[in-house]
Amino acid sequence: MIRVLVVDDQALLRGSFRLLVDSATDLEVVGEAANGREAVELVRSVSPDVVLMDIRMPEMDGIDATGRISGGAKVLILTTFDLDAYVFAALRAGASGFLLKDTPPVELLAGIRVVAAGEGLLAPTVTRRLIEEFGRRPERRVTRTLEGVTGREREVLVLIARGLSNVEIMGELHLSAGTVKTHIGRLLGKLQARDRAQLVIWAYEAGLVGAGG
């Protein structure tokens, strides 16, 4: 059972998300929070697997809350704006991905499962726009090193940052599905990244990819 914490300052939306999540046999809502501060405290007490996090909230917004959340909980950002500046900041803070609030119910539930499994919820087009956004903010770039990363792992990392799926990486590098998963798992461990979304940021900050791809 995947444990979900719902965070939104609008009670009606929280209730709607609770009903939707609880309608799935493999998901359950273990708590609700009206702001980021409550969310951080609840994560410590209820230990959710996934936090559905609104961005704009009183007292503490979703970005600050995401940066303070620990304990293995994955953060899935919910926003009304497609790729606004807040989303990029949230990804930098450690979010595993984002969805629009008007995402169809089936896709929202699927997104929770994807994030719970440790994969970043970023489509290839979103990945490219993420890198482009980072490229427009050179003053925020952080130098990263890839010490201990093998040549093949570096190739896989570049393809992830370009937005390729596992299947596409298999075709590009002529590898089996298991080998690709192994490389990604090792990258996550060596770079101490939570998921695919964090690997994209690592690749950018290590200079492997830039705004031009």
HELIX and SHEET records of a PDB file:
HELIX    1   1 ALA A   11  ASP A   22  1                                  12    
HELIX    2   2 GLY A   36  VAL A   46  1                                  11    
HELIX    3   3 GLY A   62  ARG A   68  1                                   7    
HELIX    4   4 ALA A   85  ALA A   93  1                                   9    
HELIX    5   5 PRO A  105  ALA A  116  1                                  12    
HELIX    6   6 PRO A  124  GLY A  135  1                                  12    
HELIX    7   7 PRO A  138  ARG A  140  5                                   3    
HELIX    8   8 GLY A  151  ALA A  161  1                                  11    
HELIX    9   9 ASN A  166  LEU A  173  1                                   8    
HELIX   10  10 ALA A  177  LEU A  191  1                                  15    
HELIX   11  11 ARG A  196  GLU A  205  1                                  10    
SHEET    1   A 5 LEU A  27  ALA A  33  0                                        
SHEET    2   A 5 ILE A   2  VAL A   7  1                                        
SHEET    3   A 5 VAL A  50  ASP A  54  1                                        
SHEET    4   A 5 LYS A  74  THR A  79  1                                        
SHEET    5   A 5 GLY A  97  LEU A 100  1                                        
END                                                                             
